[in-house]
Amino acid sequence: MEGTNVKDLALHLLAMHGRLTSGELARDAGVSRQTAHAVLTGLVGAGAAEAVGAGRGAHYVPAELRSYRRDVDDLEEHRVWHDLLRDEAMETIQDPARSVLEYAVTEMVNNVIDHSGSGDLVVRIGARDRDIFISVEDTGIGAFERVRAALHLESHLDALAQLSKGKLTTDPEAHTGEGIFFTSKAVDRFVLAANGIEWTIDNVLGDVAVGESNKGRGTVIGLTHDPNSGRTLESVFGEYTSGYDFDTSRIIVKLFEHGDSFVSRSEARRVAVGLERFRIVIVDFGGIRRVGQGFVDELLRVWASSHPNVRIEPVNMNPAVEFMVRRGLVVDSPRDQNTG
């Protein structure tokens, strides 16, 4: 019975992420690596999965995915997209899904070309149930390491938190820093695994998750999208832009710390880094159990007072968080300042 459950879980994870290691399956299924390896080997034998790589880079992908490998030198992203257009999975894809996928693929391939330091890339594509799945994988330094090193951050989690804000680039002369931000909002499901971290954004469920990944070197990005989705690029861009200006960001507070509680001023300062690039900042407190007076005061009074051109909009607050936030907003009102 256990073997059947592990097999079903392996098939589910392969379908959701497009790749899976024996270590990841062992962790998620609560079994030994030997058992996980045996299950995955069995899926290869049954024609349901394909083994890729060796050693620390060994992993498995669904057998129905077709792979397109390209050297990065002198590569242009539109060539990769043209490869995919000839694939059977794209035969019936029409707008707006086609435009969404074209934008997502070309932006992610361009990131590999310009930022990864990888010598080659592999793009995989296939249809699963009603969805289309595309992954872009390289063997470079890893997306989070690239950001961490360029911005002199302490950890890869700090890099993820800053990357999630948008308008962040390690090459401002050539890039706007919009690609990952808007790609993660455009497709139904976006997964980025690199440097031991997996970042998932599910736009259908409205959820964001961060977990461990066995992807140490290089980066793999998984894009899952329903061909019948009515989401358009115009609607995605419109949510975060005014005219042609990318001026709105949505900050997911839980990405900035392990746990569900934010109490200190230092944590607020980490959240606020780079927010001056925007005119409107939506601060999403979903999943946060409590906040402290220091955190609220630093973000909503101290930082906001020194950046009067930025409007902060807190959302998704439980009653306890809302009480502290509203209290902080009241304390900062002109009336309270005058009656001090």
Secondary structure, DSSP 8 states (H G I E B T S, - for coil): -HHHHHHHHHHHHHHHHS-B-HHHHHHHHT--HHHHHHHHHHHHHTTSEEEE--GGG-EEEETT-EEEEEE-TT--HHHHHHHHHTSGGGTT--TTHHHHHHHHHHHHHHHIIIII--SEEEEEEEEETTEEEEEEEE-SS-HHHHHHHHHT-S-HHHHHHHHTTSS--S-TTT--S-HHHHHHHHSSEEEEEETTEEEEEETTTTEEEEEE-S--SSEEEEEEE-TT----HHHHHHHHEETTEE-EEEEEGGGGSSSSEE--HHHHHHHHTTGGG-SEEEEE-TT--EE-HHHHHIIIIIIHHH-TT-EEEEES--HHHHHHHHHHHHHTSHHHHHH-
